[in-house]
Amino acid sequence: MSFTNTNTARETLKIKEAFSNLQNKKIKNIQKIISSESKLKLELNITTKGLSRKQVIIPMNLDNTNKFMKDSSAHITNINRVLKNIKSDIMADFIYIENRKVVITTNKIIGVLNLQTIERYVKKMNNIEVN
């Protein structure tokens, strides 16, 4: 088995452990969505790493990723401020880059309202090209 297939198998098993009620076909679809690197437009996706952490994953091109990470500490502060404004108990812990994606790690499981709030924040940024 090649290195890529081994990694894919490991990731599939991680998903299967976290979502044990899903069928194999659904898990393969989830894995395909998570590992897809051909996305160019700005979309937010939620995925879990472990059972107690949630992450917001934002696929971006390299230029947007670099612009976003330049002010990552300010983004954490601003994201936490907008989450606090909607009276959310979710806090963004840190931001990092993983395979042309910006990953925002939060302290708790994130809900739809919190995700929409983060999405609005990222889309309103002036230096990010949405296309």
C-alpha positions in Angstrom: 0.0 0.0 0.0 1.4 3.4 -0.9 2.0 6.2 1.6 -0.9 8.2 0.3 -3.3 5.3 0.6 -2.1 4.5 4.1 -2.8 8.1 5.2 -6.2 8.0 3.5 -7.0 4.8 5.3 -5.9 6.3 8.7 -8.0 9.4 8.1 -11.0 7.2 7.2 -10.6 5.2 10.4 -10.4 8.4 12.4 -13.7 9.6 10.9 -15.2 6.1 11.4 -14.3 6.2 15.1 -15.8 9.7 15.6 -18.9 8.9 13.6 -19.4 5.2 14.2 -23.0 5.2 13.0 -22.1 6.4 9.4 -22.0 4.0 6.5 -18.7 3.5 4.7 -20.0 5.4 1.6 -20.8 8.5 3.7 -17.3 8.3 5.3 -15.7 8.2 1.9 -17.7 11.3 0.8 -16.7 13.1 4.0 -13.0 12.2 3.5 -13.2 13.4 -0.1 -14.6 16.7 1.0 -12.0 17.2 3.7 -9.0 16.3 1.5 -10.2 18.2 -1.6 -7.6 20.8 -2.5 -9.1 22.1 -5.7 -11.4 24.5 -4.0 -10.6 28.1 -5.0 -13.6 30.0 -3.7 -13.9 31.0 0.0 -16.1 28.4 1.8 -16.2 27.4 5.4 -16.4 23.8 6.5 -16.6 22.3 9.9 -14.6 19.2 10.8 -13.7 17.5 14.1 -10.3 16.5 15.3 -10.9 14.5 18.4 -14.2 14.4 20.2 -13.8 17.6 22.3 -12.4 20.0 19.7 -14.0 21.7 16.8 -12.3 23.6 14.0 -13.5 25.9 11.3 -11.6 25.2 8.1 -11.4 27.9 5.4 -9.9 26.8 2.0 -7.9 29.7 0.5 -5.3 30.2 -2.1 -1.7 30.8 -0.9 -1.9 34.6 -1.4 -5.0 34.9 0.8 -3.6 32.5 3.4 -0.5 34.6 3.8 -2.5 37.8 4.0 -4.8 36.3 6.6 -2.0 34.8 8.7 0.0 38.1 8.8 -2.6 39.5 11.2 -3.7 36.3 12.9 -3.5 37.6 16.4 -5.8 40.5 15.5 -8.2 38.0 13.8 -8.4 35.9 17.0 -9.2 39.0 19.0 -11.8 40.2 16.5 -13.4 36.8 16.0 -13.7 36.5 19.8 -15.2 40.0 20.0 -17.9 39.2 17.4 -18.7 35.9 19.1 -19.0 37.7 22.4 -21.4 40.3 20.8 -23.8 37.5 20.0 -23.5 36.2 23.6 -21.7 33.0 22.5 -19.5 31.1 25.0 -17.4 29.9 22.0 -13.8 31.4 21.9 -11.3 31.0 19.1 -8.1 29.6 20.6 -5.6 29.9 17.7 -5.2 29.9 13.9 -2.9 27.9 11.8 -2.3 26.8 8.2 -2.8 23.3 7.0 -2.5 22.3 3.3 -3.7 25.7 1.8 -6.4 26.0 4.4 -6.7 28.3 7.4 -7.8 26.4 10.5 -9.5 28.3 13.4 -9.6 26.1 16.5 -12.3 26.8 19.1 -12.7 25.9 22.7 -16.1 24.1 22.3 -18.2 22.5 19.7 -19.3 25.3 17.4 -22.9 25.8 16.3 -24.5 27.2 13.2 -24.9 30.8 14.5 -21.2 30.9 15.6 -20.1 29.5 12.2 -22.2 32.1 10.4 -20.7 34.9 12.5 -17.1 33.7 11.7 -18.0 33.4 8.1 -19.4 37.0 8.0 -16.2 38.2 9.7 -13.9 36.5 7.2 -15.9 37.6 4.1 -16.0 41.2 5.2 -12.2 41.4 5.4 -10.8 44.0 2.9 -7.6 42.3 2.0 -9.0 38.8 1.2 -10.1 38.1 -2.4 -13.3 36.2 -2.3 -12.9 34.9 -5.9 
